[in-house]
Amino acid sequence: MKDWGEVSEVYELINKDAFNRILENESEAQTRFDVIDRIVKDVLQWCYGQISVEKHTTGIRDGYIDYLLISGDTKIIIEAKKVGATFPSPTRRRKLKLTGTILGQGAINDALLQAEDYAKNIGAEIVVATNGNCWCFYPLNQNIPRDSIYATLLFPFERIEDAEELFNLFACHNVENDSLNLLDVSAPIVINKLHHILNDSDAKIGRNNIADHIMTAVDTAILSEALLENKEVLHKCYVSTENRTKYDNTLNMHLLSYKPDKIKPAQNIKKNKHKDEFSKHVEISKSGITPPVTLIIGSVGSGKSTYLKHFELIKGRKLLQNQKAHWIYIDLERLGKTGNPREFIYKSILDYLLEEHPNNPTDYKNVVEPAYEDDIRALARGPYGSLYTRNKDAFNDKVTEQISNDYKAVEPYVDKILKYLVKSHLCVIVIDNVDLYEDDELETTVFSEAISIAKKNRCNIFVSIRDTTYIKHRNDSIFNAYELKRFWIEPPSFREVLSKRLNYAQKVIEGESAVVNLYNGAHLKIDDLSVFFAIVQKSLLNEENGRFLEYLSDRNPRKGISYVQNFLSSAHIQADRAIKNYIEGDVNISFPFHEVFKGCMLSQWRYYKEQRSDALNIFDSQLSSQQLQLVRLYILQLMYYFSKTNNSAEVNSEDIIKVVSYFGISEDKILAILNLLLTHQMIVSNNNEVTSPIYSLTITGGYYLNDLCKRMVYIESILLDTNVFNSDLFKKLTSQTIAIDQEYGIVDRLYLRKERIETFMDYLIMVENTSINNVHIEHLKMIEEIKKAVLIECDNAINKAKRYY
């Protein structure tokens, strides 16, 4: 059976061949021939014997069934009408009431009634009416009154996701796998989101005019991959200071160590020391024995790879040279998810052995020949003894042939060389990114193969893994079978990481020129592009924007760098205007907070949707319930109360559930929200227990609660993707959104934006007053406070606009 990817091309052909013609005046038979037949047979893949056309039926209604599809016990009735029949136009609502104003009259109503009667005659379960463009269907249920049934509508030639949904439900092989059990006739959940009224809600704004001209600096100095490949960049950008704040005065909250309890015995690597704990470990390490497996453990983005590369190339370079050590670094990212770990590791070691190492050679004369010396003697004494005495050249050819065969097989050659090297050298196999693909089986296989190879050849083995991976596998036999030496690495200060990389980016691009198009259509010649990074530094390292990036990256510099990468290329920032003003003498110009937020969080999307943004909407728990809409917010608020004192900053999940359940929410849904907050690093769990986890609020969660949620740009972004259950308020928000879209005056537009925010906050206040009706959760109320703060920011924006416009 073909999958959706294969048959989607057929939809495009049908659309091109049929719907691009004028079919409205054609007959029902023509519509069936041009569209419906092809969908049923070519797309949904029903076979000849499963399709009955114009089958006569008697009973409730005497007539001819347009299509009867049969798959086992399942029967589907399709009533076909011509394209010009008065079927519904494309609507964003996927479900409509069968007896409502749209489906309860006209050609669609007649078609559905006719199909229902035919279905009852022959005992069919599914009723479908279609004019080719609109597909309306529902399961026939004798126990549900007709005026309570809601039918599903799909428009496969208007929305590609509808075409895929039709395929997922009605493709023959999907029906055989009970896909139609997913259909129901219940009323749709109300989804009133403002992005539904925007014609371009999924539009991209593209890249700013400067982006293409600065990519060399971004690739070289900003992205972490460049650090691992370039010693100079690594030296200039490496940060040894750690981010270990225990109390944040701005947020007034205690921050606990993110080092999980189960890793507490691991020794901390104090990177700012000239000779840290890891360096001492390498210094006393020896090969040729059976050394312990060394683990370098850290959270995602903590800089494990950067530290190992910095040690190899800079900090530990003299130490490794003095020991004449072979440091064989293997990055499992290059393996891919489907590669063979054993072959990849052996091939990586072979590649290292074939490289030039002037101070520690691995060439034929110095290593290969002496490594095979015993084998050569054995050949001379054994099968090639006579050849050895009669013809040395022929004997040497046989030796070369054997070495060549080992080389082609890889494993015997590598084993032979390593076993020779460990006699007089420290040989370290460093395995990085074991858990990059988050595949349990792959992680276990890589780990076991790496250890097996290292142990067989008596090399030292260093493995870099995430804390979560270690905790997950710590009781596996592969870990328990070996002595482990564990080190813990703390993430560096993100603001310092960013400062160093921006500094270097400025130097990389210094003196380069470019001509860019300005926002007004004119051209601007920039003699020195490094001025852009001067503006970026001033913008991203100031108190307001620097705190935003630092708090949202929260001990994960990699995440912070990805935000900055988004920002540097996004058209949400007016890069060309900023450079123009800078060149004209405004050396204090910087990007405002709202541009930084949008650039980082929205990247190249015009509007916010949670599913495609790193920003979380804490005003909608996505539970299809007004009563539970603000549970994300209240869990953060509850955690913040606990973080006020160091002794109570850790909260047991049972205590959270006990309080939050007063909203009328189940334990399963509370745990699901906690897992979501964990994923977005707003809370952290240090004990990683499945049955009774303990949580604490992170600096990210504290920032969302105390700062970000009171920002105008955040509220305006998330309100587009927040479900508004009150129809009257949604209509008001809709009219306000349309008015904003039609207003071009900056000051007048700001007034309208303030009015919309006020309406939205009034809705949230209404939700809060309805949701919090119990004394046990009264202290969690905070929407009034948020509204007051964001309206002050609106007023400030209006006053500023009045001065400048």
Phi, psi and omega in degrees: 000140178282149176265179185299321181303324181283318186277347180300330179293330179294320177303316181297322179293318179298317180298318181290315186282326188253303188286344174281347172271166178272100183260351185303328183265001180280169183276170176299320180298321180293319177300316179298316183293317186281329190237298192293317177304315183292324177294313183297315187273311188275330183260308182277350168065037173279136184272164185309311184290343181270354185247126171246131182242136179056039177286128182282140178219147177233162181140238178301321177221133178267123181178195184240126180281126181299307177222133169237116179256132182235126174226101184063236180273356184270130177236133182237126176262129174240118175260120186256139176231165180287159182303325182286353179297148186282073173270164180300149171280161180308130180230151178285345179277123183279342182229136179227150181292135185298325182257015181283185186291336182269309183272347186270011180207165176077196185297325180295320178295315180299318181295318181293318179297319179296315180295321178300314181297317177298319181297318179293326179299319188249003178075035177279152185263332188238133179250129179228135171233135183210148169249020181093317181269319178253128177243117182242130186204161178191155175284139180276119183233113184292341186270354182249126179303144184299327182282003176252358184272136173247126179266154177265139178238134176230146180234081190296339181260004176253324182225124183297328179293332176289322178298316179294322179295319177300318179296314182298327182274315193249356173301138188307313183291333176287322176298320178299332179263024171069032179297330184286350174294344180283344181286142173216166185247015182285162180297142180292150173289133181293122176236097178253091178242136187295334180292345176292335182269355181269125181294331183246038184297338179252020182283152173252146179262355176079198185259155176286168187289345183267338192310310184295334183277345184250005186299327178299316180292321180295312181296323185279319191248335186266311185286139187294333181301324181296326181298324185281348184252347188228114183298321182295313180298316181300318181296318183283332188253354183291138180240124182260343179287147184254154177264094185230043179296132180257338177215130180256115183289329180293315182268349180057055181212150177274141180241123182272159176298138179272003178286114184300149181305322184287353178248003182307323179295341181295138183284131178287135174272112179270092190296335183282352176279146179299318177234097183276183185296324180291320178299318179297322180295316179295322183298324182264359181287145178223149175259175179087352175244198176248085183286162177290158174282127182259125179251131171253109190250139177195166178285171178300129177079010183282351176097030180296312180296318181297317179298314182297319178291321178296321178295315182297315189266336188230288189296316183260011186299312180295319179300314180293324178293317180298325180272000186047048185276145170260110182257102187258098184271125182237117181263112184288352177300326181285347179292321187080167186284339185250007181286169178265111186301316183297311180298319182296316181295314179297318180295323179294320177295318178300317179301320178297315183295334181274348178285162177276130176230085189305321183270355183207066193294150175231030184279182185296310186295317186276332188232307188297311182298310177294331178295328182262009185302313180296321179295320181295317178298318181297320178295323181291328179274339187255240191297334181251027182300311181294323179293325180296322182279329184271320189214093183298322181296317179295321178298315180298326176297320178294321178297313180299321180297318181294315179298320179297319178296319176297319181298316179295325179283344176073298188301308181298325179293310182298316180300317182298315183292316182297318181296331176285316185296321185293347179292331184227359183228152169281121178245118183241123173261116183255118181254118182243154178061039176303321189251023183301322186267001177050050180240111186304314183295317180296317180301313181296318181295313180299313182299313183292320180293318181298315180294319180300315181294316181295317182292320181299324183257007176058040175265163170279146180234121176247128182235127178264121180221159177284156179299320181294325179292317180298314181297321181294323186254003190298334180261004177291154181298329182295327176279315185294340184283348187231154171286134184244138170247118188246137175234146179245135180242124178275147178290153179280169175294122185293322183297324178288322176302312182295318180301314182293321182287323177292322176301314182290322177300321179296321180289323181299321187261002184301131178089349178281142182246165179198158172243123183238155176276132179275167181298336182262009178094349178282174179246143179236125176269123180251114182286330183220103183294345182295344178297331179298317180287338172294319177292318181298317178301312180299326184281313188273344182254005175285174189298312186290305183287325177297319178294320177304310182291319181295316182289324181281335175281331173034077175064019175228079183306328181299320178293318178299319179296323178295324175298315181296321177299316176303312184300315186295333183255348187287142175280000173293339176261137181272072187296316182296318179295320180298315180295318179301313180296323180296313181297326181279002172120353180273079185287350180265005182298142175208160180283131181289165185302319185294329176287322178297314179300309183295318179299317182285316189269328182259339180056248183254009174275142180288318185236157181281134163222134187302323186295341182239014181235152175281346179280134180264138176273104183273004177257008176211113183278000177058040181249011178055037181213126177295322181299328185254010189299326188256019184296324177304312181300316186286329175294318176298318179297318178297316180295326179294320177302319180291331184282355182294330177237145184298325184291333184249010185293336176266129186237129177288142182302326180297323179291323177295313181299320182301317181283311187291334180297342177296345176281353182087033182246143183285161179298320181299318181289325176297315181295325178295320178292320177299320178294323177296316179295326175296315181300321180272009175058035174271337172227165180222149176241122183267345182259343175052035177275146179279319186277322184217070181290154177244134185240156169217155181283136176270172178292334175294311179299319179296323180291316176305315187286321188262346185225297190300319184290352179256010182267140180301316184293325178292313181298315181296329179288307188285337182295337177290337183242028178250130180287126179253107187282339180275114186297320181296316179291327177294319177298320179294316178297323178297311180296324178293321179295319178296318180297319177298318183294332183266352182265129182253345177288127188297313182292314180298322179296320178296321176299317179295321179296320177297317180299319179294317177300318180297318177298316180297317180293326176296322176298314181295325177296318177299316178299315182297316181295329178284322185284321184262094180232027182224137184299334183289342181237009181301325184290352181273353180299137180202001184293322178302317179296318180295316180301315181300315182293317184287329178289328174297317179295323176299315180298319179297321179294321179295314180297322178293319180296323179298325181289325187262339184240000000 
